[in-house]
Amino acid sequence: MKDIFRPSFHFTPPANWMNDPNGLVFFDGEYHLFYQYHPHSTVWGPMHWGHAVSTDLVHWQHLPIALYPDEQGMIFSGSAVVDVNNTAGFGKNALVVIFTYNKDYKESQNLACSTDRGRTWTKYAGNPVIPHPAHVRDFRDPKVFWHEDHWVMALAAGDSILFFTSPDLKHWEQSGSFGSGFGSTTGVWEMPDLFKLPLGKDGESRWVLIVGVGNGGPAGGSGTQYFIGYFNGKKFISENHRDTILWTDHGSDYYAPQSWSNEPDGRRIMLGWMSNWQYAREVPSDGWRGMFSVPSELSLKQTEHGIRLIQQPIRELQSLRAEHRHWQAETIQPEVNLLKAFQGQALEIVTEFQVSKDVKSFGFRVRVGVDEHTAIRYSVEDETLNLDRTRSGEVTFHDAFAGVHSAKLTPVNHVIRLHIFVDSSSVEVFANGGLVVLTDCIFPSPQSNGLELFAEGGQVIVNSLDVYRLNSAKFQVVT
Ligand code: FRU
């Protein structure tokens, strides 16, 4: 069978099962990407760390498996740092990964290091560096970074994030905790990330704490929330009320994201696993399962509701742009499809709509075929952006899959902006400059390549529209 759902520009494992991104670090000209990997099956199992490298975050080289499970347990998620000052004694500029061993639901934190640009890895003989605490079931996913004069670890533990500090990556002391009733608390907390971003141009900044929630996400199942606040080197303090829930993504398929450390341009770039624990094991598979979102660059914006996270697709993706059409100041009437001539499985759409009361809803249908499409629809009356995959293709493999995923989106100066990526089995929508994001997997027939721009209940003006066919990214296996 042809591999019809294999994306052309999103990262997938060469074969078998993948979940969370792990150990994202830039070192010596390469972006490293590790991932939760089960190399013997298309469903989750004893976790390894798969490994790939890239010089531009677009084209990837698959490298041999970096970490194998052993008698101490499976290799669960974690992060990576460059030990510039050789604090751990593994060597100057050693790459160090900090991961969770999981054995019979006992979880501990551990190190492995590499002094050959990440090509071979040695587990630290003194593991664990943080042993499993008695009677605690969830204690995992360490995110480590250097802060002023010490290492900091954010660790997920049940309904909260714990913070630890260390001078040398080997000796850790707990310095604080956050959670227990803040934000979304309907599922186990997993995969924290913590980083500082500038706010405006006056030297102000805030810290962002990213937290995966295992259940009760905005589209059901797992989802990713974030908190905005302060970090004093020891603990995080939210600047919002405990009832405030901020979702990183309002679609169904953006989980366990992580950001790159040591990024050479000082950008904060993050990518997530495009799936959902509700049905991850059941999505159509042809010898592989699991893919990652496009990487996005993060920033903060002051809005009337408070400070919000902004996600924008990284500029490197523009190198994939091929055939292009541009329109401006077009009036879209119901039943007329401006994009009839434009077909494709891998597309990028950048557009700006002028919103008025003349129209009820408008948007795009992508991957259109016989009885099949995925709709990206803005509803003017209730100011919501909807991603509707009820008729997107294969949807019956799990009850929770078919659905419409929505987010509140207010026009800015009467304008709605959409930046959309479509691939063989996904749709990502970045709205109003990345203030609202919706990420969904879809499984359409390979013949469903149509594209429609629609207006319902009146006409809408498109201020500008750019549609690009995208070339495939290169994925090369190095053995
Ligand atoms: C998140 C997660 C992590 C864990 C890993 C196991 O998706 O559940 O908490 O480390 O997956 O594969």
Residues whose N, C-alpha, C, O or C-beta is under 5 A from the ligand:
A	BS01	FRU	D20 Q36 M47 F76 S77 R140 D141 E190 M191 A256
